């Protein structure tokens, strides 16, 4: 295979960013989580935000891919292979953020030898591991040249679809079962996460499918228009679920009014309103009209808005519930932040939490995302039929190209 100079340059830049991220992570391991912006008040920050975001991207891609076989939607088979590649890479990146967020990663083996079955965090580890295994098996069968491989793909897809829904539901239950956090404790959290996963995963896939100039993807305009219509439906459902949640919190006498105030007018308000306006209203207004769905430039723009909007949703959903402590009166709680590490007397205490990611967190996140993009590029170059050596040379390969690409 011939590798273009642009591909090599992009790979080199991504590798350099990945190396910088690894160096920043080593610095974090040597100095502890005190080098991050997290504290006793805000125990989860940018890493867990990215974890939620990439789990959603992964689940959305696999749901689209497995729907092709489960519901016999032949058109979706054309994007099934890149969707599974995207899903596999995203779930690996999501898993990386869990490990990065651990202050004592050297004790991660205790999850295996002494798990706590009552913890939703343990459920999440189990379902993510299962999900990754299904992605790898799915990918192996889809790229196999052996006879009967496509029949195995149909079997795996029937397991992949419910697991894809379950992986984001369990992630949502980590938050939805936290009775002490008003902004999280909600039965609608799991449906909200699943629909936003469909939003972001499908939008990211549509954005990538539009990169026909790269030569990696070969898709027709009719399929992209069809997927854009599905995206519009998912956006509408997502907006409805958010409206239901906001109404419940805003209703007179509701206990969630304070949290809603933080979301709408407090520290997380820019993210909340960006997600509502740019992530829901604008792309929905674009994709509601059939003539707009036929214009790939508008579809790509709407898709990017959705992806960025869902990331903003993860930010306000996570951080709004950390602002207020569940304690009454002074002095509050020991801050535990890097800024208060050497404070004396009352300066070490706080009545409200404050968080902003440090350079360490930002560089680590850039490195992890760069590694994911690099892995996606290499896998697409190696596995997509149009790029594989000998593609189309035999009956098995021709069948795969017809079914999966």
Secondary structure, 3 states (H helix, E strand, C coil): CCCCHHHHHHHHHHHHHHHHHHHHHHHHHHHCHHHCCCCCCCCCCHHHHHHHHHHHHHHHHHHHHHHHHHCCCHHHHHHHHHHHHHHHHHHHHHHHHHHHHCCCHHHCCHHHHCCCCCCHHHHHHHHHHHHHHHHHHHHHHHCCCCCCHHHHHHHHHHHHHHHHHHHHHHHHHHHHCCCCCCCCCCCCHHHHHHHHHHHHHHHHHHHHHCCHHHCCCCCCHHHHHHHHHHHHHHHHHHHHHHHHHHHHHHCCCCCCHHHHHHHHHCCCHHHHHHHHHHHHHHHHHHHCCHHHHCCHHHHHHHHHHHHHHHHHHHHHHHHHHHCECCCCCCCCEECCCCCCCCCCHHHHEECECCCCCCHHHHHHHHHHHHHHHHHHHHHHHHHCHHHCCCCCCCHHHHHHHHHHC
